[in-house]
Amino acid sequence: MDPLVFERLVADVAQSVYQLDEVHAYGRSGQWQGGLDIVGWKGARQIVYQVRRIDELTAEALETAVREYASPTRGKAGKRIPVARPFPDAEEFVLVTSWPNDDTAIANKLEALKGEFDGTLQVRLIDSHALSRDLRFFGAIVAGYFGPYWAETFCHYTLAPHAGIGDAAGLLDDPLAVIGEREAFDRATLILTSAPDDAAAAAASAAETYIRIANTLRERALPLAEAIAFQAISAYETAGDYSHAFNLALEAAVDEIESCSPVVESLRETDRLAGKLDAEQTGGAQSAVSLVRACANWFERGYEVTEAIETLTKLIEHSSPHCARVGLLVAEQILTDEDDRDDHATLLATLRKLPDQLIGAERVRLRCAVADLAIMVGASPRDAYESLRDESFTNDGVRALVERRFGRACAYVGDDTSAINAYRRAVMHGWHAGYGGDVRKALRSIASVTQVNPLFGPNTLATRAMAGARATTNRDQLISGASEANINTLDNIANNDVPNAVRWAHHWLRLERINGAERDEGYARRNYARALQSADRHVSAVRQYINLGSRKLAGQAADSLDEFLDVTEQFSSPSESRRAAAAEVIAATTDLLPDIEVVTVATALTELFLRATDPTSSIDADDAIAALKAMSSLGQRLPETAALDIFDAATKLVPREINHYRYIDDELLNYFIVVTQHHPTLRNDAITQLLEMLRQDVGHTESRITTFLGDVADIRERIERIAREEDNATAGRILARWQVATPPAAAYARERIEKLMEEPLNIPKNTYFGGRQCTEASVALIANVTAGDGADIASFLQPWLNHLISRIRNTYMSAEERIDAAIAAGCLISHLESPERELIFNACIEQFDSPQFSAFDLIERANYQDPLARFKFGDGGTTFQAMMLLTAAEASSNANEAAAVLHRLRGQIRITATEPRIADLTAHTAMTAEAYDLVNELALNAQPSVRMAAARLWAQSPSRNDAIGEFLSSDPITAVRRELAAAVTAQQSNPVFEPIIATLKADRYASVRNAVTRGE
């Protein structure tokens, strides 16, 4: 064998047999290599190899090879000088040679070298005998390097043909004739029907014949195996051998459960046969049947794990011949669900008591299940899988399965490097076994584990792995059925067949889980959760989204819950994504959190945030972000101790380079705002941090401060100082929103208005602007006019109004630009007399009644309404008319104008159902116009924002319909009930309100109860 080929052989052995990670060659021919050829890692240990394809090994050659690496030298100026050895952190040096070590001098020299380098470097020799011994069970590698003859002679290994394809004649015609068993089958049937003298013995013989035929059909992937096996059950019963009959029936039931087939008939048969067993066998048989029935129900309804473990324990005590097979079924089902409420430790202890009844892949699957459960109760993946991975399996497909399961376990605990290396080995073993489907799953898992944020550049490893998966057309698998389950799941979801969608999705998830297919498991789990949502099993769906590690989907699903879901146990998960998803669920359901549990949950969130946050990292951890979001969502119920405990860690996240964004910024803003609003002892420090974020122009800081902190005097004063002393334009805009005049705001108003008024109107244009330029200018203008800050500013008011009215009517502008003008005009109304207000009213009513749009808007609207459009930058004025009506309502100054608005509003209410943004504007219009006469119609609207307006108007109305108040107090949307609570308690005491207040005080949602309390 060529030395380079021998070197590649040793590299394959290091990776596949010795299970090293990141195995690679070191250097090339002609380079100084420091006595090394191959480098790899086993966990945290680095191991280096020197490979010698030689005809003889001596003690001197051994010492030379070791010292070349351990004490290297290089030639310089004709002398050998000591140099640092490559990879100085390596813990083990291995010399691999093609010569046998059968010389005592070599053995003695090896021991001497081991002693010399003891404590600094382990020295090991692998000679040809040891290498051959290690390759004994790796026939695929032997076949690849030495040919199929040596693989078969030395390893008894023959590459298996493609499995799962029966003989064509057997598939099309008579499978019994194809396997040569037609005559034997007919003879066995004749014996049973002819009632011979020794009927019992004849029936037993026929049963054995049926079993042999059924097994052959399964091996040859031909039909009728199950039907003939059922005949064997009947034959054993005829022979009076009820024990054999029961065992076969139970095995058939387990087979049907594992394939997601209907199992009713098999369970009925096992029930009947269990009643015929001897008294000594009846107890164990009935326990087995009850547990198998629970496993059958698992697909759609699950079962109590505690009861299942107790029943499995009884099977072990009865020495049931099925306890290991049934125990494997239970273990894989519980692992599939990964419910944090299950007692995994007790199940693990029970599985370890199972007798050694399984063989082949099933035995390995049970050991993998034990390893996975050990990881779930605290063991490391490497420790849990160590003995299993070190065993020699003659089946490369089984080796690939173990590596995939190990890789999935490493990914679960966040050890991505080990996961990738395990999946790489799984690719090699799967390829050796000819299982292309398993190779694809391993490659797809590599791509999934290596996924990174696209902002950090292309992911070449993931791209390469997915390209390899797509190129693999072979779909054979060791554990098959996932493709069929996938198709059936999606088909049933599309057909809204909820029971079968749940059943097949659960089965699909189980197959991907036990296959160790990390990426495909996630795909299956997402669809299982979707099916559970369709079945109104929202709690179970949320838990599956947490296991998926999807913050977004878990939070969205949690919105459907009607009670608080405590998933804080997931905060101890080794998976960052699961911790983050669990915290997101807490954030989505804090309004449902009972008051007595607030401190406990806040403490758990505090611990999670402090563990997860790292100010020195440029990437904020997802669980830190979600934990801070959940704490902020507690609002006024956030305990002072919890707010204080995380304050220092939160403040360390604020300093950064200018224009540097952090993923946690939005939650930092929410947290400091909540502290400012509800914790006076921390308020000053929280305001300091908010102002620092304002100076750094952190996104949304301006809008959040403007919206939530306008009534906090302390921050108003400090923002005024920033605006005046630092000439900060952002601070000036905030104050303008609060109607506080500042020099920056005045300068901004003057500059912006002059620039906007210079724009030519009523001429075609090809450039359109978004944003709210006119609105911001009007806000700054009115703030300074209100403060009486200079006559020159006030002089802008009339020409600016005229310009805005012209913009509203300018059909060459985009609808968004005209909406901006209408909002800006509305900001001026408080400083206008009736004639000027009438100008605004007439312009807006005119546009509401006869809207005209530019060609740009028509194109944008068509794109916005097209379901196939991928990029939607604007809506083409969808809310244009609603905005015009709102501005008209704000500008109306007499009864006729008010009546005109109400007349149009009645029709507008009817078209809000499909567009929430139109609904929001319509609700605002109803409030502005004091549309008391429309409360009934508003209360029955499909949009929550419109019903919120109905709640406010009903409470303020001089003549109320009591039934509407009762109706709104039981509205399914929390925001509506909260709005009703605030509106009712803001009014003077009235007996009509008392039963409604009593109902709202008992509301499940804390925000509704707090709204009542604040009003009182």
N, C-alpha and C positions, 0 to 999 in steps of 0.2 A: 504494500500500500504506500502510495506517495506520502511523504511527510506532511505536506499541506492538507491532504485528505484526512490523514490521521489526526491532525490538529482540529479539523472541523468535526471529526467524530467525537473527540474529547469535549469540544464545546457543546455539542448536542447532548452528550452524557451529563455534563455539568448542569445544563438547563433542565433536561427532562428527567434524568435519573436522580441527580443530587439536589434538584429543585433550587438551583441558584437563580437569583434575580439579576437583571441587567448584565448578562454574560456577553462579553465582547472580546475580540482579539486585540492584542496590544502590539502596535508597531507592524512593520512589514519587513520582508527580507532585505538585509543590507543595513538596516538601522540598528543602533544600539538599543537594546530592549531591557537591559538590566536583569537578564536571566529570566524573563517572563514571556509567555505567549498568550495567556488568557486571564482575564480579570472578571470577577463576579462578586455578588453579595448574597449572603444568606441572613435575612433580617438586617440587623445592624452590623454584622460581621463581614468584613471584606476578606475574600479568599483569592489567592493568586496561583496560577498553574504554569508550570514549565512542561512542555510536551517533547519527548525524545523518541523518535522512530529510529531505534538502533538495533544492531545485531547482537550486542553483548553489553551487559551492565556489570561494572566492577565497583568496588568500594570507593576507589579513587574518583571514578566518574560521578558517583553519587555525591561525594563531598564537593566536587567541583561545581556540580549543578546547584547545590544548596547555597554555596558561598557566592556564586555568581549573583544571586539575588540578595542573600542576607548580608554579605559584606562586599558590595560591588566595587570595582575599580575601573578606571579608564586610562587609556594610554595618552600621555602628553609629553612631548619632547623626549620621546624614547623611554619614558618611565611610566610605571603604573601607579596612579595616585588614587586614594580612597575617595569615593563620592557618595552622596546620599542615595539610598536605594529608592526606586520608584514605589509609589503607594506605601509610604512609611506607616500608615495606619492599618495595613493588612495584618490580620491576626493569624493567618494560616498560609503556609506555602506547601503546595502539593506538586510532587514530581510524578508525571504519568509516563510510563515507558512501555514499549511493546515487548520487552524482554522479561522473562519470569525471574522472580527473586527466589532463587533456590541455593544461595551461597550464604554460609554463616557469616562470612566477612562483611557482606552487605548488611545483614541484619544487625551485626554488632556496630557497624559504622552509623547506621540509622539511629540506633539507641543513643550513641555518643552525641550525635548532632542534636537530637531531641533534648538531651540534657544540657548541652552547651547553650542552646537558645531558649531554654525553658523560661517562661515568664515574659518573653518579648515576642516570640514567634513559634507557633506550632509547626512542626515539620512532619510531613506525611508522604508515604510512597505508595503509589498504585501501580502494581506491575501487571503483566498481561493476564495472570490468573485472576487477580482481583477485578480487573476490568471485564473479563469474560463472565465472571460470577455476577457482576452488577448488570450485565447485558442479558442475562439468562431470560428475564421476563419482559424484555423490550424487543420483541421480534420485529416490530416495524422498523426500528433503527437498524437492527442487524440486516434486515432485507434491503434497506436503502443503501447500506455501505458494502455488504458482502454478497447480496443477491438472495433470491427466494429459496434456493437450495439450502444455504446455511441457516436461514431463518427457520425453515421447516425441520432440518436435521438437528440443529443446536437448541432451538427454542420451541420446537413443535408448534410453529406458528405458520398459519396459512391465512392470507388476506381474505376476509370474508366477502362473499359476493354481496351485491346490493340487496339489503333485506327489505321485506315488506311487499315484494311483488311475487304473487303466486304464478304457477304455470298457467299459460293462457287457456289451454284446453280445460283445466280445472276450474278456471274462472267462468268459462263460457258454457261448459257442459257438465260432466259428472266428476266432481273432485275426488270421490272415492275410487273411481276407476283410475284416475291419474296417479294416485298414491298406491295403487295396487291392493286396496282393502275392500273393494266392493263385495267380493265373495265372502270374506270374513264377516263383514257387516251383515250380509243376508243370512249367513249361518247362525250368527248370534241372535238375530231377530226370530229366526225359525225356531231355535231352541226355546226362546221365551214363550212363543205362541203355541208350541206343540205340547206343552205340559208334560215333560218327561217324568219318569219315576222319581229321579233325584232332582226335583225342581229347584231346591235351594242351591245346590252346587252348580246346576246349570245356569241359574240366574247370576250367581257370583262370577262364573266364567264369562258370561255375556257382558257383565258390567266391566270386567277387566278389558275385554275386547273393545268396548265402546271408549273407555278411557284412553287406550293406546291409539285408537283412530283419531280421537279428538285432539290429543297432543300432537300427532303427526300433522293434522290439518293446521293447527296453530303455527307449528314450526315452518310449514310450507306456505303460510299466509293464504290459506284457502278457506272458503266459506263452510258453514254447517258445523263448525267445531262446538259452538254453544248448544245447538240442538242435540247433537249426539251426546254431549256431556250430560244433558238433562235426561236422556234415555238411560245413561249409566246410573243416575240417581234412582230412577224407577226400578232398574234391575236390582240394585242393592236392596231396595225396600222389599222387592219380591223375595229376595233371598233371606230376608229377616235380618240383614246386617244394617240396622238403623244408624249405627255409629258412622259407618262409611257413607251412607246416604246423606246424613246430616252434614258431615264434613264437606262433601262435594257441593251440597246446596249452599253452605255458608261461603265456600270459596267462590262459587258462581256469583253470589250476591256482592262480595267484595270486588270481584272483577267488574261487575256492572257499575258499581259506585265509582271505581277508579276511571271508568270510561264515560261517566255521566249518563249512563243508559238508564231506562226505566227499571226499577228494582222491586216494584210491588209484588210481582208474581214470585220472585225468588225469596223475598222475605216471608210471604205467606207459606211457601213450601218449607222454609227453615222452621217457622213457628210450628207447623204441623208435625214435622219430624222430631222436633225437640220434645214434643209430648210423648213420643213413643220410646224414648231412651230410658235406660235403667235409672233408678232413683239416684245412683251415685253420679251419673253424668248429667242429669237434668238441670241441676243448679248452674253448672258452668255453661251449659248450652243456652239456657235462657238469658244468662248474663251476656253471652256473646251476641245473641240475637238482638237484645235491647241496645247494645252498644253499636252494632252495625246499623240498626234502624236510625239511631241518632246521627251516625255518619251520613246516612242517606238524606236525612232532613237538613244537614248542614248547608247544602247548596243554596237553599232558599231561606231558611229560618235560623240556622245555627243551633247550638245546644249549650247547656251549662257545662263548662269545662270541669268544674269540681265533681259533678256527677259522673262525667265520662272517666275521670281519673279513678274514682272509687270503683266503677265497674271494671275498668282495666285491671285494677289491683285484685279484684275477685277472680278474674280470669287467670291471673298469675298464680294465685293461691290454689285454684282448681287444676293447675297444670294443663290448661287448655292447649290443644295442638295449634290453635289459631291466635294465641295471644300476641305473638310477635308480629304477625301480618296485620292484625287489627290495630295493634299498638302503633305500627308504622303509619297506618291510615289516619289515626287520631293525631299523631304527632305532626304529620304534614299539613293536616287541616288547621291545627292551631298555629303552626308556624306561618301559614298563609295569611291568616287574619292578623297576627301580630298585635293583638289587643293588649294594651298595657294593664288592663284589669285582670287578666288571666294569671293563674298561679304557675308560672313557668318553672319555678324551682321544684315544686312538688311533682310536676309532670316529668321533669328531668330525672328526679330520683326514681320515679316509677319505671321509666324507660330503661334505666340502668339495671333494673331487676329482671328484665325480659329474658327468657331463655334464648339460646342461640339456635333458632329454628329456620332462619332465612339464609338464602344462598345468593350469590351473584350480585346483580345490581340492587336488588331489594335489600340485601344485607348492608351494602354500602350506603344506600339511601337512609336506612335507619341510623347508621353511625353518623352520617352528615346531620341528621335531625338532632341527634344528641349533642353534637358539636355546636350547632346553631343555638340550641337552648342554653348551652353553657355560656355562650357569648352574651346572650340576652340577660343572663344573671350575673355577668361581670367578668368572665374569662376573656382573654385576648384571643383573636382569631388564630394567631400562630400557635398558641398553646392548645387551643381546643382542637385544632386540626392536625397537630404534629404527628401523632401516631398513625392517624388515618392516611396522611400524605406519604409517610415513610414506608407504608406497606407496599409490597410488590403485587400489582394486579396484572394478570395475564391479558386483560381486556383494555385496549387503549381507549375505548369509549368510556369505560368506567373511570380511568385515570382523568380523562377530560372532564367528566362530571364532577369529580372531587375538586379539581382545580377551579372549575366555574363556581362551585359552592363556596370554596375558600375565597375566591376573588370577590364574590358578592358579599361575604362576611367582612372582608377588608374595606370594601366600599361603604358598608353600613357604619363602620366605626370611623370613617374619614381617612383611612390609610390608603390613599389613592395610588401611591407608587406600588405598594404590594399588590393591590387589586389589579393593576395593569399587568404586572409581571405574571400573576396567576392566570389571567386571561390569555396572555401570550402563550403560556405553556398549554393552556386548554386548546388553543388553535393548533399547536403542533400535534397534541395527542388526538384531537378530533380528526385532523388530516390523516394521521396514521391509520385511524380506525375506518376511514371512509365515510364519516358522518358529516356531510357538508352542511346540514342544518345546524348542527352543534357548532361547527366552525363559524358560521354566520352569526350565531348568537354571541359567541365570544368576541368576535370582531366588533359587532354593534355595541357590546358592553364596554369595550375599550374606548370607543368613540364617546359613549355616554359619560364614562368616568373622567375622561380628559376634557370635557366641555369647559370652556372658559369664556369670560365676557368678551364679546367681539370687539370691544373698545381697545383691548390689549393686543390686537393683531390677529392674523389668521392662525388657526389651530391645525397645523400640518398633520399631527398624529391622528387626530380625530378624522380629518378628511381622508387620510390614507386608509384608516381602518374601515370607514364606511365604503370607500371605493372597493376594498377587498371583499366586503360583505356583498356588495351588489354584483361583483364579478363571480361569486360562488353560486352556481346554478343548482348544484346538488342539494337536495333538501332532506336527506336521510338524517334521522335522529335516534339516539339511544332511547329516549323517552318521547314517544310521538304523541300526536293528538292536538298540539297547540294550534296548528293552522286551522283545523276543523272547528275548534272551540272559538277561535278568533272570528271566523266567518259567521258561525251561528250567533255569536254575541251581537255583532254589528247588525246582522239581519233582523234579529229580534228587537234590538233597540230601534231600528228604522221602522219596524212594523208596530211599534208600541206594544209588543207582547211582553209585558213587564215580568211576569213570573219566569218565563223562559230566558228573558234577558238577564235577570239576576242569576239564574241557575247556571247558564253557560258562561257568563262573565266570571263567576266564582270558580268554575272549573278551569277556565282559561288561566286565571290568576294562579291557581294551585300548580298547574303544569309549568308555568314560567318560573314560579318560585322554586320548585324542586329541581328545575333545570339549572338554576343559578344564573339565569339570563337577566342581568341587572336592568338593561334598557327595556327589554320586552316585558319584564315584570312591571315596570312603571307604566307602560302603555296599557297593559291589562288591568292594573289597579285603577287607573284613571277611568276606564270604561266600566269597571265594576262599581266604582263610586257613582258614576252617572246612572247606572241601572238602579242602584239603591235610592238615589234621589227620585227617580221615576216612581219607585215603590213607596215613596213617603217615609223611607227609613233614613231620616236626615242625620240622626246621631251617628249611625253606622257609616254613612257617607262621609261625614266630617272626619271620623277616625281614619278612614281609608285615605282621605286626602292628606292627613297628617303623616301617615306612613309613606305616602308618595313623596312627602317633603315639599309640597307646593303651598307656599304662603297664600298666593292669590286664590287658588281654588278652595283651600280650606276656609279662608275668610269669607268667600262668597257663599259657600255652603252653610257656614255658621249663621248667616243672616236669616236662614229659614228656621232656626231653632226657636222654640217657644219657652225654653228654660236654660239656665246657665249650665254649661258643660265644663266640668272641671277636668282639664287635661294637663294639670301641672305635673303629674307623674312623668310626662314626656320630657320635662325640662332636664331630667337626668339621662336622657338618651345620648348615646355617643355620636349621634348624627346631628350635625348643625342644622341641616335643612328641616329635620323633624322638630327640633326644638323651636325653630323659627315659626314653623307652621302651627305648632301648639300655641305659641304666644300670640300669633295672629288670631287664632280662634278665641283666645281669652279677650283680646281687644274687641272682637266683634260681638262678644256677649257680656261685656262688663255691665251693661245696662240691666241685665238680668241677674247680676250677682247679688245674692242676699247680703244685707248690711252686715250680718254677723260674720260673714266669711271674707269681708274686704281686707282685713289686716293680714289674714293667712295668705291670700292670693297675692297681695301687694308685696309681702315678704318674699314669696317664691319668685316673683318678677324681679325684685331688687337683686336677689342672688344671681339670677340668670344674667341680668344686665352687667353686673360687676364682673362676672366670670368671662363674659363674651367681649366686652368692649376693650379696645386697644387704641389709644390715641396716636401711637407711633406708626400704626399701619395706615397705608393710604386707602385700603379697602375695608369698609365697615362690615363687620360680621352680620349676617342676616338675622341671627337670633338676638343680637344686641339691638338692632333696629326694631324688630317686632316687640321685644320686651319693653323698650322705651315707649313705643306706640301704645301698648296695652296699659302702661302706667298712666300715660297722659289721658287715655280714654276714661279713666276713673273720675276725672274732673274734680269737682269739689269733694268727692269721697276719697281722693288720694291722701293717705295718712301722712301727717307731717313728718313722722320718723322716716317713712320710705322716701319722701321727697328730699329729706336732708341726707339720707344715706347715699344717694346717687348723685348729689349735687356736684361734688368735687370732680367725679368721673365725667359728668356731663360737661362741665366747664372746660375740661382739658381738650374736648373735641372742638371747641370754638376757634382757637387760634389756627390760622392757616395762611398760606400765601394768598395774595389778592387774586380774585376770580377763580379760586380753587373750590370745587364742589365736592361735598361728601354725601354719600348715599343716606346718611342718617340726618341730614340737615332739617328736613321737614319735621321729623319727630323731635329734634332738639327745640325747634321753634314752638311746637305744641307743648312740650314739657315746660319751657320757661314761661310761656303764656299762662298755663294752668297754675304754676307756682305764683306768678304775679297776681293772678286773680284771687287765689284762695288761701295763700299762706303769707300773711303779713310779715312774719319774722324773716322770711327769705326773699321778700319782695324786692328790696333794694338791690341785692346781689343778682337776682334774676333779671331785673331791668338793665343792670350793667351788661350782662351777657347779650341781651336782646339788642342793645344799642351798639355793641361791638359787631354783632352780625349785620346790623343796619349799615354801619360804616364800611364793612367788607362787601356790601351788596350781595349778601347771601340770598338766593332765590326765595321769593314769597314773603320775605321779612316785612317789606313795606305793606303788602296787602293784609297780612295777618295782624300786624300791630294796628293798622287802620280799623280793621273790622272788630277786633276783640278787646282792645284796650283803650278805647276812646274815653271811657268814664273813669280811668285810673289817673288821678291828679298827679301822682309822683312822676309817671312816665311822660305826661304832657309837658310838665315843667322842664324836664331834662331834654326832651326833643326840641323844645323851643330854644334852649341854650345851644344845642348842636346846630340848629338852623341859623341862628344869629351869629354865633362865634366862629363856626367852621364853614359858614356859607354852604351848608349841605342841602342840595336840591331835593334829595329824597325825603329828608326831614321836613322840608318846606311843603312837599306834596301831601305828606301825612297830615300836617297841621291844617293845610287848606281843606282837606276832607273833614276835619274837625271844626271848620270855620274859624281858624286862627290865622290872622294875617302875619306874614313875615316878609322881610326883604327878598329872600330867594323866591318865594311864591309870587310876589309882585313882579319881579324881573322875569320870571318864567311866563306869567300871564301875558305881560306886555310883548315879549319876544315871540311867543307862540302865536298869539292872536294876529300880530302884524304879519307874520310869515304866512299864516293860513289865509288871511284876507287878500294876500297878493296873488293867490292861486286863481287863474281864470276859470269862470264857470260857464256851463251850458255850451261847451265845445267838446268834440270827440277827444278821447284820451286813450292811451294804451298802457298807462301805469296806474295801479290801484294800491291804496295803502290800507293796512289793517290797523288794529289797535284802537285806542280812544283818545286821539290827539285833541279833538275839539272838546271832549268832555273834561279832560285834565285842564285845559286852558280855562274853561268856564268855572270849574271848581276853584282854581287859584284866583280868578277874577272876582268871584263873589265873596271869597274869604276876605280879600282886601277891601272891597266895597263895603262889606258889613262892618269892618273895623274903621271905616272912614279914613283909610290910609292913602290920602292924596287924591286931588280932583282929577288928575290926569288919568288915573286908573278908571274912575267912574265914567269918564268921557268915552271909554271904549264900549260901554254897555249897549247903546242903541245901534251903532254901526255893526257891532258883533252880532246882535240879534238879527238884524236884517240879512247879514251874510249867512247865518245859520239857516234861516228860512229859505234862502235861495238854494243852499246845499240840499235841503230836504226835497226840494222840487226838481233838483238837477238829475235828470234821468241818464246823463252820461257818466255819472259816478256809480260806483258799486253800491249795492244795497247796504253793505256793512258801513260804508262811509256815510251814507244818509242816515242810518240808524245812529251812528256816532253824533251826527249833527242834531238829531231829535233829542237824544239824551242830554247833550250840551245845552240845548234850548230849555229843556226841563229844569236844568240847574239854575237858570236865570229867573224862573217864574216868581220866586218870592220877592224879587226886587222890581217887578213889572206892574204897571197899571193895567186896567181892564182892556184898553185898546190894544196894547202890545200883546197881552195874553190871548186876545182874540185872533191876532195874526198867527200865533203858533197853533191855536185850536183849528182854525180854518185850513191851514197847510196840512196838518196831520190828518184831519178828517178827509180831506180831499185825497190824500195818498192812501188812506184806508179803503175808501170807497172805490177808487179807480187806480190801483197800483200800476205803475209802469216800471219796467226793469231794463237795464242795459243788456246788450248781447252777452257781455261777460257773465252777468248773473244767470242768464238762461242756460249758458253752457255749464256753469258751476252747479246749478240746481239739477240739471239732467245727470251730471256725474254723481252728485250727492245721492240721488234717488236710485241710481243704478246698482243693483245688488252685486254685480260683477266688478264694479270699480274698486281698484286696489288703493288708490291714493285720493283722499277727499280733503282738499285744503279749505274749502268753504262750502256753505250750503246754498248759496245763490239767493239769499234773502228770505229763507223760510220763516223767520220770525219778524219780517219787516212790518206786516200789517199789525201784528200783535203789539209791536213797539210803538207804532203810530197811534194806536188806540190808547195805550197807556199814557203817552205824552199828552194826548188830547184831554184825557181825564184829569191830568195834573194841571192843565192850562184852563179848564172850564171855569167860568166865573159867574154864570147865571143859571137859572133853572132850565132854560131851553137847551143850553149846551149840555148840562148834566143829563137831561132826558135823552138827548141825541147819543150820548155815550152809552147809557144803559140800554137803549134800543139795539145798538150794535153789539154790546157786550153779550146780550142774550144769545145772539147767533154765534158769537165767538166761543161761548162755553161749549157748544155742541161739537166743535172741531178740535178740541184739545186732547182727545183720548190717545192719539197716536204719536204725539210730539211733546215730550216733557218740557222742553224749553218754551214752547208756546203756552203750555199750561202754567208755568211759573209767571210769565208776563200777564196772562189772563187773571191769575189770582191777585197779582199786584194791582191790576186795574180795578178789580172788584173792590179791593180794600180802599183804593184812592177815591173811587166814585161812591163809596159807602152804599154798596148795592144791597141793601137790606131786603128788597123785594125779590132778590134772586137767590136767597139763602137756600131754599129748597133744591133748586137746580144745582147749586154749587155743592151741596152736601151729598148729592147722588152721583157726582162726577167720578170718573175712573181714576183721575190723577190725584195723588195725595196732596200736592201743593194747592190744588183748587179746594179740596176739602178742608185744608188748614185755614184758608181764607174764610170758608163757611163757618168754621168754629169761632174765629175771631169776630166775624160780623154777627153771628147769632148771639154771642155774649154781649155785644154792644147794642144790639137792636132794641129800640124802645118797645116793640111788641114781638114777643118770642113764641115760637111753637115748642112746647116742652118736649115733644116727641123727637124733634131734631137734635136737641141736646143729649137726650138719652142715646139716640142712634150714634152720634159722634163719639160719645164716651166709650163705646164698644168697638170703635173703628179698628180694623186689623193692623193699621200702620201706627207705629209708636209716635211718630212725629205729629200726627193729627191729634192724638190724645194729649200729647204734651202741649201743643198749641192751645187746645181747649182748656187745659188746666191753667195755663198762664193767663188766658183771656178771662176765664171765670173769676179767678181770684183777684184779678186787677179791678173788677167792678165792685161796686158797693154791695154789701151783704144783701142777699135776696133769698127767700125761702125756696124759690125755683131751683137755685143752684145747689142746695144742700144735698139732695140725693146724688147729684152728679159728682160733687166734691167727694162724697163718701166713696163712690165707685172708683174715682181716680186715686184716692189715698191708698186703696187696696190694690192698685195696679202692680203687675209683676215687674214692670220696668222702673228702675230707680229714678230715671230722669223725669218720668211722669210724676212720681211721688214728690220729688224735689221741687218740681214746678209748682205744685200745690203749696208746699211748705214755704217757698220763697214768697209767694203771693200773700200768704197769711202774715 
